[in-house]
Amino acid sequence: MKRSQKDIDSRRAARRKQISGTLEEWKSSAFDNALQQFDTAARKLKLTENQIAMVKQPRRVTEVMLPVRMDDGRIEVFKAYRVQHNIARGPAKGGIRFHQDVNVDEVKALAFWMTYKCAVVGIPMGGGKGGVVVDPRTLSEGEKERLSRRYMAEMIDLFGPDRDVHGALARLYEEGKSWSELRDVTRKQAEWAEDARRASGEAEC
């Protein structure tokens, strides 16, 4: 029996809703998924309880609020995170994700996975990740720079070549940028970090 177009459309809509729900469930429990993956691997590797205790949970989770002056003169406050999952093999490494749906659960999961990606390929570093809750498409270039600078200023005590090495500003600048432009952005990040570190040192004097 041939199905009507209405029946087909209804089935498609139900399937889309099911897929959307599954993805939303995964997203809301990203760190739980990461821990389930770890538990499966730990059983196969027959890790001891002490080994599991050392590498399962993040070492440090930092949450800050970033007040930023917008182009129209008002101050807007953005929530931001930095997670250092593990530093047993070396300093944490990981980028900073700028996205309107970022949450601490997701950032913990991404830092978790970075720990094991570094270990698998033999990079002597641990896992880290940052996040800022913002839709970067709504920001001007000046607002992006001020937000990035504020992030570095608030988190400066965490960063350093022997503690935590931040990576790219994910989703903030990459769209439509050439490799040379991205290289310039990375250079700017380093300059901002140095400015924040210098300002912090002057404030302590």
Backbone hydrogen bonds in HBPLUS format (Angstrom, degrees):
<---DONOR---> <-ACCEPTOR-->    atom                        ^
c    i                          cat <-CA-CA->   ^        H-A-AA   ^      H-
h    n   atom  resd res      DA  || num        DHA   H-A  angle D-A-AA Bond
n    s   type  num  typ     dist DA aas  dist angle  dist       angle   num
A0008-ILE N   A0004-SER O   3.06 MM   4  6.39 157.3  2.11 150.2 156.6     1
A0009-ASP N   A0005-GLN O   2.88 MM   4  6.07 163.3  1.91 149.5 154.0     2
A0010-SER N   A0006-LYS O   2.93 MM   4  6.09 151.4  2.02 142.6 150.7     3
A0011-ARG N   A0007-ASP O   2.99 MM   4  6.22 156.7  2.04 146.7 152.2     4
A0012-ARG N   A0008-ILE O   2.95 MM   4  6.20 158.0  2.00 150.1 156.4     5
A0013-ALA N   A0009-ASP O   2.93 MM   4  6.13 157.3  1.98 146.3 152.3     6
A0014-ALA N   A0010-SER O   3.00 MM   4  6.22 156.0  2.06 145.7 152.1     7
A0015-ARG N   A0011-ARG O   2.93 MM   4  6.17 153.7  2.00 146.4 153.7     8
A0016-ARG N   A0012-ARG O   2.89 MM   4  6.16 159.8  1.93 151.2 156.5     9
A0017-LYS N   A0013-ALA O   2.98 MM   4  6.18 155.9  2.03 145.3 152.0    10
A0018-GLN N   A0014-ALA O   2.94 MM   4  6.17 150.3  2.03 142.5 150.9    11
A0019-ILE N   A0015-ARG O   2.90 MM   4  6.18 163.9  1.92 155.2 158.7    12
A0020-SER N   A0016-ARG O   2.84 MM   4  5.99 163.8  1.87 149.4 154.6    13
A0021-GLY N   A0017-LYS O   2.88 MM   4  6.02 155.7  1.94 143.9 150.5    14
A0022-THR N   A0018-GLN O   2.98 MM   4  6.23 153.0  2.05 146.0 153.2    15
A0023-LEU N   A0019-ILE O   2.95 MM   4  6.23 162.9  1.98 155.7 159.6    16
A0024-GLU N   A0020-SER O   2.88 MM   4  6.05 156.4  1.94 147.7 154.8    17
A0025-GLU N   A0021-GLY O   2.89 MM   4  6.03 152.9  1.96 143.9 151.2    18
A0026-TRP N   A0022-THR O   2.96 MM   4  6.23 155.6  2.02 146.0 152.6    19
A0027-LYS N   A0023-LEU O   2.86 MM   4  6.09 160.9  1.90 148.6 154.1    20
A0028-SER N   A0024-GLU O   2.96 MM   4  6.11 156.7  2.01 147.1 152.7    21
A0029-SER N   A0026-TRP O   3.17 MM   3  5.36 147.4  2.29 101.7 111.3    22
A0033-ASN N   A0029-SER O   2.98 MM   4  6.32 154.9  2.04 154.9 162.1    23
A0034-ALA N   A0030-ALA O   2.99 MM   4  6.31 151.5  2.08 143.9 151.9    24
A0035-LEU N   A0031-PHE O   2.90 MM   4  6.19 154.8  1.96 149.5 155.8    25
A0036-GLN N   A0032-ASP O   2.95 MM   4  6.23 150.2  2.04 145.8 154.0    26
A0037-GLN N   A0033-ASN O   3.02 MM   4  6.31 155.2  2.08 147.8 154.0    27
A0038-PHE N   A0034-ALA O   2.96 MM   4  6.27 154.9  2.02 145.1 152.4    28
A0039-ASP N   A0035-LEU O   2.85 MM   4  6.10 161.2  1.89 150.5 154.9    29
A0040-THR N   A0036-GLN O   3.07 MM   4  6.29 156.9  2.12 146.9 152.4    30
A0041-ALA N   A0037-GLN O   3.05 MM   4  6.34 163.1  2.08 151.0 155.3    31
A0042-ALA N   A0038-PHE O   2.72 MM   4  5.92 159.5  1.76 157.2 164.0    32
A0043-ARG N   A0039-ASP O   3.04 MM   4  6.20 153.7  2.11 144.2 149.7    33
A0044-LYS N   A0040-THR O   3.25 MM   4  6.53 158.7  2.30 144.1 149.5    34
A0045-LEU N   A0041-ALA O   2.89 MM   4  6.12 151.9  1.97 151.3 159.6    35
A0046-LYS N   A0042-ALA O   2.82 MM   4  5.75 114.7  2.25 133.7 149.7    36
A0047-LEU N   A0042-ALA O   3.11 MM   5  5.35 160.5  2.15 144.1 150.1    37
A0046-LYS N   A0043-ARG O   3.22 MM   3  4.90 142.2  2.37  90.1 101.1    38
A0052-ILE N   A0048-THR O   3.00 MM   4  6.29 160.8  2.04 153.4 158.8    39
A0053-ALA N   A0049-GLU O   2.92 MM   4  6.10 157.2  1.97 146.2 152.6    40
A0054-MET N   A0050-ASN O   3.17 MM   4  6.36 141.5  2.33 140.0 149.0    41
A0055-VAL N   A0052-ILE O   3.24 MM   3  5.54 136.0  2.45 103.2 113.9    42
A0056-LYS N   A0052-ILE O   3.06 MM   4  5.69 133.3  2.28 160.5 164.0    43
A0059-ARG N   A0084-GLN O   2.93 MM  25  5.83 127.0  2.22 139.9 153.1    44
A0059-ARG N   A0085-HIS O   3.05 MM  26  5.21 133.9  2.27 104.9 118.1    45
A0060-ARG N   A0084-GLN O   3.10 MM  24  5.18 158.4  2.15 145.1 148.9    46
A0084-GLN N   A0060-ARG O   2.91 MM  24  5.18 164.9  1.93 150.5 155.6    47
A0062-THR N   A0082-ARG O   2.86 MM  20  5.16 165.9  1.88 154.2 158.3    48
A0082-ARG N   A0062-THR O   2.95 MM  20  5.16 143.2  2.09 143.1 147.4    49
A0064-VAL N   A0080-ALA O   2.97 MM  16  5.36 162.3  2.00 143.8 149.2    50
A0080-ALA N   A0064-VAL O   2.92 MM  16  5.36 156.0  1.98 162.7 161.0    51
A0066-LEU N   A0078-PHE O   2.68 MM  12  4.93 166.7  1.69 149.6 154.5    52
A0078-PHE N   A0066-LEU O   2.94 MM  12  4.93 158.9  1.98 124.7 129.7    53
A0068-VAL N   A0076-GLU O   2.81 MM   8  5.41 162.0  1.84 151.8 157.7    54
A0076-GLU N   A0068-VAL O   2.90 MM   8  5.41 168.0  1.92 156.7 155.4    55
A0070-MET N   A0074-ARG O   2.84 MM   4  5.60 173.7  1.85 176.8 177.3    56
A0073-GLY N   A0070-MET O   2.99 MM   3  5.41 163.5  2.02 118.5 121.5    57
A0133-VAL N   A0079-LYS O   2.94 MM  54  5.59 170.9  1.95 165.7 168.6    58
A0081-TYR N   A0131-GLY O   2.73 MM  50  5.05 155.2  1.79 151.1 155.9    59
A0131-GLY N   A0081-TYR O   3.03 MM  50  5.05 153.9  2.10 131.4 131.4    60
A0083-VAL N   A0129-LYS O   2.81 MM  46  5.38 169.1  1.82 164.6 168.2    61
A0129-LYS N   A0083-VAL O   2.96 MM  46  5.38 143.0  2.10 148.1 155.9    62
A0085-HIS N   A0127-GLY O   2.79 MM  42  5.30 142.7  1.93 144.9 156.0    63
A0090-GLY N   A0087-ILE O   3.36 MM   3  5.09 144.9  2.49  92.6 102.4    64
A0126-GLY N   A0091-PRO O   2.87 MM  35  5.59 162.8  1.90 119.8 125.7    65
A0092-ALA N   A0163-ARG O   3.04 MM  71  6.26 152.4  2.11 138.8 130.0    66
A0165-VAL N   A0092-ALA O   2.72 MM  73  6.09 163.2  1.75 153.3 156.7    67
A0093-LYS N   A0126-GLY O   3.03 MM  33  6.08 133.9  2.25 124.4 129.3    68
A0128-GLY N   A0093-LYS O   2.85 MM  35  4.86 136.0  2.04 141.9 129.0    69
A0094-GLY N   A0165-VAL O   3.29 MM  71  6.82 147.0  2.41 155.9 157.7    70
A0167-GLY N   A0094-GLY O   2.82 MM  73  5.06 145.0  1.94 112.7 112.3    71
A0130-GLY N   A0095-GLY O   2.85 MM  35  6.08 150.6  1.93 154.0 157.5    72
A0096-ILE N   A0168-ALA O   2.86 MM  72  6.21 165.1  1.89 160.6 162.8    73
A0170-ALA N   A0096-ILE O   2.67 MM  74  5.70 118.1  2.05 135.7 153.4    74
A0097-ARG N   A0130-GLY O   2.83 MM  33  5.94 171.3  1.84 126.7 125.2    75
A0132-VAL N   A0097-ARG O   2.78 MM  35  6.20 151.7  1.85 157.3 157.5    76
A0098-PHE N   A0170-ALA O   3.05 MM  72  6.04 171.5  2.06 157.9 159.2    77
A0099-HIS N   A0132-VAL O   3.13 MM  33  6.45 157.2  2.18 169.6 176.3    78
A0102-VAL N   A0099-HIS O   3.32 MM   3  5.51 170.9  2.33 111.4 112.8    79
A0134-VAL N   A0099-HIS O   3.17 MM  35  5.04 146.6  2.29  95.5 101.3    80
A0107-VAL N   A0103-ASN O   3.12 MM   4  6.44 163.7  2.15 154.9 159.6    81
A0108-LYS N   A0104-VAL O   2.93 MM   4  6.05 156.9  1.98 147.1 152.9    82
A0109-ALA N   A0105-ASP O   3.11 MM   4  6.35 153.3  2.19 142.4 149.5    83
A0110-LEU N   A0106-GLU O   2.95 MM   4  6.25 159.8  1.99 154.4 159.5    84
A0111-ALA N   A0107-VAL O   2.98 MM   4  6.16 157.6  2.03 148.0 153.9    85
A0112-PHE N   A0108-LYS O   2.93 MM   4  6.05 153.2  2.00 142.8 150.8    86
A0113-TRP N   A0109-ALA O   2.94 MM   4  6.24 163.9  1.97 154.1 156.8    87
A0114-MET N   A0110-LEU O   3.02 MM   4  6.18 147.5  2.13 139.5 148.6    88
A0115-THR N   A0111-ALA O   3.16 MM   4  6.45 148.0  2.26 146.1 153.0    89
A0117-LYS N   A0113-TRP O   2.90 MM   4  6.15 148.2  2.00 149.2 159.3    90
A0118-CYS N   A0114-MET O   3.01 MM   4  6.11 166.6  2.03 151.6 154.0    91
A0119-ALA N   A0115-THR O   3.18 MM   4  6.40 153.1  2.25 137.5 145.2    92
A0120-VAL N   A0116-TYR O   2.91 MM   4  5.98 158.9  1.96 144.6 149.7    93
A0121-VAL N   A0117-LYS O   3.25 MM   4  6.45 159.7  2.30 149.6 153.2    94
A0123-ILE N   A0118-CYS O   2.83 MM   5  4.85 146.5  1.94 149.8 150.1    95
A0122-GLY N   A0119-ALA O   3.29 MM   3  5.08 152.9  2.37  95.4 103.3    96
A0125-MET N   A0123-ILE O   2.73 MM   2  5.59 141.0  1.88 107.0  95.5    97
A0138-THR N   A0135-ASP O   2.99 MM   3  5.84 166.8  2.01 126.8 130.9    98
A0139-LEU N   A0136-PRO O   3.18 MM   3  5.36 165.9  2.20 108.5 112.8    99
A0144-LYS N   A0140-SER O   2.95 MM   4  6.20 154.9  2.01 151.0 157.9   100
A0145-GLU N   A0141-GLU O   3.06 MM   4  6.32 157.1  2.11 146.1 151.8   101
A0146-ARG N   A0142-GLY O   2.99 MM   4  6.24 163.1  2.02 149.5 153.9   102
A0147-LEU N   A0143-GLU O   2.90 MM   4  6.01 155.4  1.96 146.2 153.1   103
A0148-SER N   A0144-LYS O   2.92 MM   4  6.10 159.2  1.96 147.4 153.3   104
A0149-ARG N   A0145-GLU O   2.89 MM   4  6.09 163.5  1.92 153.7 158.2   105
A0150-ARG N   A0146-ARG O   2.97 MM   4  6.09 155.7  2.03 140.8 147.6   106
A0151-TYR N   A0147-LEU O   2.96 MM   4  6.21 154.0  2.03 146.2 153.1   107
A0152-MET N   A0148-SER O   3.06 MM   4  6.37 164.8  2.09 152.6 155.5   108
A0153-ALA N   A0149-ARG O   2.87 MM   4  6.11 157.2  1.93 149.9 156.9   109
A0154-GLU N   A0150-ARG O   2.94 MM   4  6.10 158.6  1.99 151.3 155.8   110
A0155-MET N   A0151-TYR O   3.00 MM   4  6.10 147.4  2.11 148.1 157.2   111
A0156-ILE N   A0152-MET O   2.93 MM   4  5.43 108.1  2.46 142.0 153.4   112
A0158-LEU N   A0155-MET O   2.85 MM   3  5.64 158.7  1.89 129.1 135.8   113
A0159-PHE N   A0156-ILE O   3.25 MM   3  5.43 134.6  2.47 101.5 112.4   114
A0160-GLY N   A0164-ASP O   2.98 MM   4  5.36 165.6  2.00 143.5 142.0   115
A0163-ARG N   A0160-GLY O   3.02 MM   3  5.06 166.6  2.04 110.8 114.9   116
A0164-ASP N   A0160-GLY O   2.96 MM   4  5.36 142.5  2.10 136.5 148.1   117
A0172-LEU N   A0169-LEU O   3.13 MM   3  5.66 161.9  2.17 131.6 134.7   118
A0177-LYS N   A0174-GLU O   3.18 MM   3  5.38 169.7  2.19 126.8 125.1   119
A0182-LEU N   A0178-SER O   2.93 MM   4  6.24 156.2  1.99 151.3 158.2   120
A0183-ARG N   A0179-TRP O   2.91 MM   4  6.14 149.3  2.00 145.6 154.0   121
A0184-ASP N   A0180-SER O   3.07 MM   4  6.34 149.7  2.17 139.2 146.8   122
A0185-VAL N   A0181-GLU O   2.96 MM   4  6.30 149.3  2.05 145.1 153.7   123
A0186-THR N   A0182-LEU O   2.95 MM   4  6.24 157.4  2.00 148.4 153.8   124
A0187-ARG N   A0183-ARG O   3.00 MM   4  6.27 152.6  2.07 145.0 152.5   125
A0188-LYS N   A0184-ASP O   2.93 MM   4  6.22 149.4  2.02 142.8 151.5   126
A0189-GLN N   A0185-VAL O   2.91 MM   4  6.29 152.4  1.99 149.7 157.2   127
A0190-ALA N   A0186-THR O   3.17 MM   4  6.51 157.5  2.22 147.5 152.0   128
A0191-GLU N   A0187-ARG O   3.04 MM   4  6.38 152.9  2.12 145.6 153.4   129
A0192-TRP N   A0188-LYS O   2.79 MM   4  6.10 157.4  1.84 157.8 164.2   130
A0193-ALA N   A0189-GLN O   2.92 MM   4  6.17 158.8  1.96 151.8 157.5   131
A0194-GLU N   A0190-ALA O   3.00 MM   4  6.22 155.9  2.06 144.1 150.6   132
A0195-ASP N   A0191-GLU O   2.85 MM   4  6.10 155.4  1.91 149.2 156.2   133
A0196-ALA N   A0192-TRP O   2.90 MM   4  6.14 161.2  1.94 150.3 155.0   134
A0197-ARG N   A0193-ALA O   2.89 MM   4  6.10 156.3  1.94 146.6 153.6   135
A0198-ARG N   A0194-GLU O   2.88 MM   4  6.02 157.9  1.93 148.4 154.1   136
A0199-ALA N   A0195-ASP O   2.90 MM   4  6.09 160.1  1.93 148.6 154.2   137
A0200-SER N   A0196-ALA O   2.91 MM   4  6.06 152.9  1.98 144.3 151.9   138
A0201-GLY N   A0197-ARG O   3.02 MM   4  6.24 153.1  2.09 143.1 150.0   139
A0202-GLU N   A0198-ARG O   2.94 MM   4  6.24 153.4  2.01 148.6 155.9   140
A0203-ALA N   A0199-ALA O   2.97 MM   4  6.16 149.6  2.07 143.7 151.8   141
A0204-GLU N   A0200-SER O   3.23 MM   4  6.49 138.8  2.40 139.8 149.5   142
A0205-CYS N   A0202-GLU O   3.25 MM   3  5.24 136.6  2.45  95.2 106.8   143
